[in-house]
Amino acid sequence: MNNQTRKKNFHQAKWDEPVIYELSNKGERGILFPEIEQEIEDIVGDGFSKLPTSMIRQKPPNLPEISQMRVLKHYLRLSQQTLGADFNVDIGQGTCTMKYSPKINEKLASSHKLIALHPAQDEDTVQGILEIIYKLDLFLREISGLDKFTFQPGGGGQAILAMASIIFAYHEANDVSEQRDEIITTMFSHPSDAAAPTVKGYKIINIYPNEDGLPDVEALEKAVSNHTAGLLITNPEDTGIFNPKIKEFNRIVHEAGGVCGYDQANANGILGITRAKEADFDLCFFNLHKTFSSPHGCGGPATGALGVIDKFIKYLPVPLVEFDEEKYYFNYSVSNTIGKIRSFYGVVPAILKAYSWIMSLGNVGLKEVSQIAVLNNNYLLKKILEIRGASAPYAKGRHRIEQVRYSWEELYNETGVTTEDITCRMADFGFHMWSSHHPFIVPQPFTLEPTESYSKAEIDEYIAGLKRVVEEAYENPELVKSAPHRSVVHKIDTDSLDDPTKWAITWRAYLKKNQK
């Protein structure tokens, strides 16, 4: 049997593993520190007396008390209950751009030369990392066509908030910030393009797609006014459809007095092919932890690399990294700066990994990344449309860029099996299928993105898994609805996620809410 099309005999470990605090036994130790020798204490002191009283704990921290061997077993058991990009075919993490991150880059980022650095060190002692930051800025200027980048934002959401803050500061400098109180975005742009400016106080106007899945130009023309502060838009959108009229969109917003920001969190299909500059964007950002290989990291560590054209440099967060032909230095003299987006300068390991990835590929390699990603995606699109019950709404018969938002609507109508049911059953075969963003603008959605990392054989293996689950859905829908059967994945009470009174994100909060 073909190894790429056979069903894998997968059965994941499933441990009824408590959290580590529940494993704690008072007095149990993982390590015993030796008592300090008197002659050493006479020289260096006791380690506490020189500390300010306010910095010394009045009682020990509440840490679990557990032996080394039990700690090892605990975390190894947890590790057996995960799937990830280095473990399985992770095509199903659509829009998050899961790709292979070269392990040499991980080794670089864990080097003592990096991890021993402190952000408060004198500039003269950190010239190496400042040079890397500065040169990554130069790379992204070339990739985007814009004039200056900051790597301070800790992810795409913060980069969008920074763009909204720059837009606000720009209009405030022109005494129209109160009047210009609306941000325009599109329904299939990343949700943060609406959420982040809302935090800044902006009203949000959403442009819906036309029958081809493209944001409607006429709707945009009706939306712009003297209240328009700016446009925040993703292109290609989460459907994978590239908007060929993006320059016209920016023209309309510019003529209305607005600022145009490009959400390029996922630029995996357009590197070396299109640039923000040629579409007349004022601002843009890239997620280094998506497009540029630094691992996604389950929400962090991340970096939203924010770029601007020349006239908006004076609004960037401080400090900026500059070079005076002799040394690299932090520049805090940014006249209209929006201040800081996060502490210090950003997530330096993510910056180093992205720099290393770009250096290893070069400009030819970056373009090849996009070409392979687009090829993989359109091969996957063709194969999925051959599966009974699957569809790709909008732009029928057209190619997509780096991903597609598919639909199981037909399968659901015929079997009652939902996209969440299929996600759970796919986990039984060691695969992941992302059921996409809510609300379900596309009915029963699933969003897949193969990236350039996956071989044809792996894509075929993934497709075979989908076909198997669909066959089960038509032959024995209850088998799929009751999944998972061989995986640690479980169905959750989604209502709990919407009720803050049920949240407990720390052990202390859990004990308090359960009165233990």
N, C-alpha and C positions, 0 to 999 in steps of 0.2 A: 504493500500500500504506500502511496505517496506520503512522505513525512509531512509535507506542507498541507495536506488536505485531510489527514486522519484526525480523529478526535483524540486529544491527549488524555492519558489516564491520570488525571490530576486529582489529588485529594489533599487539601490544605490542612495543616495542623490547626486545631481549635482548642485552646486552653481556657479553662474557666479561671482566668488569672486575675487575682485582686490587684488593686492599685498598691504601690509599694508601701504606703502608710499603713495599709491593713495587714501587711506582712511584718510590721515592726514589732519587736519584742524588747521591752525595757531592759537595758543592760547588755544587750547583744552588740557585739562590735565587729566591724570589718577590719579594723587596724588599730593597734595600740601604739601610741607614740611614746618613745622612751623619755624618761625624765631627763631634763637638761642637766648636764654636769655643772658643778658649782664653779669650776674654773672658767667655763664658757660664760656663765651668767655674770660672773664678775667683770668680764670684758664687755659683753654686748648688752647686758641688762636682762630683765625678765620678759621683754617684748611688749609689755603693757604700760609700764609706768611713764613712758615718754609720750603716750597717746593722750590727746585731750579727753577729759572725762566724758564729754558728750558723745564721743565716738565709741565708747566701750559699752557693750550690752550689759544690761542689768541682770539678764538671765539668758541661758544658752538658747540658740535658735531651735525651733521645733523641727527636727530632722528625724527621718526614720532610723531606727536602730536595728541593723541587720548585718549578718555575716557576709563575707566576700562571696562565698560559694552560692548563697541564696540570691544575692544581687545578680550574679552572673546568670543563674538559671532564669530569674525573673525577666531580664532584658532579652535573653536569647529566645524565650518563649514568645515574648511580644514580637520579636523580629520575624518569627515564623508565621505571624498572622498578618503580614503585609504583602502587598504587590507593589511593584514600582518599575521605573523605566529601565533599571539595570537587571531586572529579574524576569520580566515577562514582556510580551508584545503589548506595549502601552499606547497603541494608536488611539484608543478611545478617549484620551484626555483633550478633546477638542478645545480650541482657542487658547489652551495653556502651553502649547508648543513644547511637548516633552520630547527631548532629543538626547542623543548620546553626548555626554560631557567627557572629553578626554581626561583620563585619569592622571596624566602628567600635569594637567592644570590644577587638579585637586592637590597634587603633591606640592606644586608651587605655592598654592594658597595656604598650605599647612606648614610651610617652611618657617623655621625660627626667625628668619630675617624679616618675615611679615608679622607673625603673631606676637613678636616681642615689641612691636612698635606701639607707641602710645600717642593718641591724637594731640596731646598737649606738649609733645616734644618740640624743641627748637627746630625751625625750618632747615637749618644747616645740617641737622642730623637725619633728615628724612628726604634727602634730595632724590634718592632712587625711586621711591613710590610717587613723589610729586612729578617726576619725569614721566612715569607711566600714566598717571592721571592726565597730564597735559597732552601727551601723545594720543591717548584714546580720544580726547576732545578733538584733536586734529583729524583722526580717522572718521569720527562721526560727522564732522563738518563736511568731509568729502562725500560720505555716504548719503547725507541729507541735502547738502547744498546750503545749509544755514551757517551762521557766522560764529556761534559760541555755544558751548555746552556746559552744564553743571551736572554733577553726579550725586548731588546731595539728597534728592528724593529717595526714600526707601522702598519705592515700588511705583507701579503705574498709577494707583489711586492718589498717591502724594504728588506725582508729577502732574496729574490733571488738576489737583488742588492748586499747585504752583502756577499752572497756566491760568486758572481762573483768577488767582491773586494778581498775576501780572496784568491780565485784562482789566481788572478792577483798578489797579494802580495807574495804568495808562489813562483810563477815562477820568480818574480822580485828578490826575495832573492837568487834564483838559477841562476840569470843572463840569463834567457831565456824568459823573458816576451815579448820582441819584436818578437821573433820567434814564440812563442806559442800564436797565435792571433785568434784562432778559438774555438767556443763553439758548441758542438753538442747537439741537442735536438730532440724531435720527434713531428710529426705533431699533435698528439692528446694529447701531454702534455699541461699543462696550458700555454696560450699564453705569460704570463709573463716570462716563461723560455727562450723565445727568446728575448722579449722586454727589460728586465732588463740588461742582459749582453751587448746588443746593446748600451745602455746608457754608459756602461763602455768602449766602443770602440771595442768590439769583433765582428768578422764576425760570422754569424750564419749558421750552416749546419743542415738542417732538414732531419730526417730519416722518410720516408713514410711507411705506414703499408703494410703488405702482405695481401694475400687473407683472412686470419683469423683475420685481424685487429690488429695484433701484429707488433711492429716495427721490421724491417727486419734485421737479424743478418749479412747477407752478405753485405747489404748496409752499416752497421756500420763498418765492416771490411775494406770496401773501403774508408770510410770517415776519419778514424783515420790516423794520420801522425805525423811528428815532429812539425806540426803546432797546434796540438790539445792541448788546454789548459785544457779542461774539458768537462764533460757531466752533463747536468741538465735535469732531467727526472722525470715525474710523473708516479706512478705505484700503483694501477691501473690507466690507463689513463682516459680521459673524456668519453670514450666509456663504462667504467665500466669493461673492460677486464684486468685481471691481467697477467702480463708478467712473465711466469715461468722461462724465461731465463735471468732474470734481473742480476743474479750473473755473468753470462757469459758476459753480456754487460759491467759490471764494470771491469771484468778481461781484456777484450780487451782494454778498455780505459786506465787502469792502466799500462798495458804492453807498451802502446804507450807513457806513461809519463804524462797522464792526471789525473785530480782530479775529483771525482765523487760526485755530489750533488743530493740529493733526495728531490723532491718537494712533501711533504706529507701534503699540505694544507688541503686536505680532506683525513683523515685517518680513517674515520668513519666505514669502513668495515673491518679493519685489526688490531684494537687494541687488544693486547694480542694474536694475531695469527701470525703476521710476524713482524720483526724488521729490521731497517736499518743496524744494525751491521752484522746480518747473511747474508745480501746481499752484504757486503763489501763496503758500502758507507762511504765516508770520512766526508760528511756534510749532514745535513737534516734540514728541518724546518716543524713545525706544525702551522696551523692557530688556535690560541686559540678561535677565534670568529667563528669557524666552528666545528671542531672536538670536542672541549672541552666546547661547550655550550654557552659561552659568546656570546650574540646576534651579528648577522652580522652587524647590525647598518647602513645599506645603505652606506657602504664604510668606516665606522668608528664609534665608537672607536674600534680599532683592535690591534692585536699583532701577529707578526710572530716570534714564538719561534725558534731560530736558535741554532742547536747543531752541535758539531764537535767532531772528535776523538782527542786523546791526542796531536798528533803532530801539530794540527792546532789551539790549544787553544791560542797560543801566537799571533795569528792574529785577535782574536775576538775584537769587539768594546769595548771601555772602557766607564764606569767602569764595572767590574764584581763584583758580590756580593759573598763574602767569609765569612767563619766562622773559628775563631781561637780557638774554644772550650770554649771561654768566651764571645765573642761578635761578632755580624755580622758587616761587614764593606765593604765599596767600595774599590775595588782594581784597581788603575790606573796604576800599574806597569806591563803592558802587553807589552812585548819587541817589537813585530812587529805589534802592533795593527793597524787596518785599520782606527782608529779614531772613530768618532761618526757617527751613522746612523740617529739619530734624537736627539733632545735636551733631556737632563737629562737621565732618565733610561727607559722610555717607558710608556705605558698606564696601570697604576697600577690598576684601577678598573677591567679591563679585566683579569689581572693576578689573582686578588683576586677571581673573579667568577670562573675561570678555576680551581684554587686551591680548592675551595669549592666543585665544581662538582666532582673532582677526589676523594676528601676526603669522600664524601657521598657515592660513588660507590665502592671504593676499587678495587683491581685487578680483582676479580671475576666479579664485576659489569661492569667494563670496557669491559671485553671480551663479556659479555652478550649484551652490547650495540651493538657491531659489529655483533654478531650472529643474533640479531633481525633486525638490519638494512639490512643485507644480505637476511634474510628471507622475509622481506617486499618487498625488491627490486625485488626478483625473483618471488614473487607472482604477483606483478604489471606487470612484464615482461610477464608472462604467459597470464594475462588478456588482456593486450594491443595487443598482437599478435593475439588475437581472434577478434579484431576490424577490420572491413573492411577498407582497404586503409593504414593500419599502418604496419611498418616493423622495424626490428632491424638489420641493416647491420652488417656484419662480425660475425664470431663465431656462425654460425647457429646451434641451438640446444644446445648450451652451456649456463651454468649459468653465470651470471655477479656478480660483487661484490656489490658496494653500489649505483650505478646509471646505467643508460643506455642512450646512444644517439640514439634515435629513428628517424624514417623518415616517413613523410607523402607523399613521392614521388608518390606512386601509387594513392592516393586520389587526389593529385594535377593533375596528368595526366588525371584522369577520370572526374574531376569536375571543375578544374581551381581554386579551393580553396587553398590558401597558408597556410603555418604554422603561419604566422602573422595574417591571417584572423581568424584562429581557436583560437589563443591567445585572440583576441579581443572578440570573441563570448563567450569564457569560462568565461571572466570577467562578462558577463551578468548573469551568474549563481553564481557569487561570488567565482570563482576559478581563479587560475593563471597557465598559461602554458608558460614556458620559451622557446623561439624559438632558443636559443643556440648561440654559437659563430659563427661569420662570419670569413672567407668566408665559404660558404656552401660546405665543403668537403663531408659531408653527405648531400644529396639533401633534401630540406625542413625539416630541423632537428628540433627536440624538445628533451630536456634533462630533465628527471624526476628523482628525488631522494627522496624516502619516509622517509628516516632515521628511527631511532628506536622509534621516538616519536609518530608515527601515528598508530592507531588501524586498525584492519582489516575492521571494519565498515567504518572508514574514507576513507580508500583506495577504498573500494567498492563504496562509495559515489562519489569519484573523477572519478572513471572509468565510473560510470553511466553518469556523466556530459560529459565526452569525447564521449561516445557512442551517446548521444543525439545530440551533435554538428555534429558528423559524419553523422548521419541520416539526419540532416538538409542539410548538404553539398551535399548529393546525391539527396535529394528531392527538395530542394530550395536553390541552391548555392548562389543566390543573397542575401538571408537573412543573410548568414554567411559573405559574402564579405562586406556587408554594416554595420556590427556590429562595435561597441557596440550599443545596443538599450536601455539598462537599467542600464548602468554603466557610471561612470565618465570618464573612460578610453577613449582616443581618438586617432585617427591616427595622426602621426606627420610628418612634412616635414623633412625626414631624410637627405636631402641635406644640410639643415641648420647646422646639427651636424658636417658636414665635412668642413664647411666654417668658419674659425676663425673671418672673418669680420662681421659675423652675431651673434657672441657670445656676451652675456652680463650677466656676472655672478654676478654683483653687481648692485644696483639701480643707483649708480653714472655712471657706464659704460653704463647702459641702457639710461639714460638721455642724455649722451654725444653722443651716436650713433643715437639717435632720435632727437638730437638738441632741447631738451625741457628745 
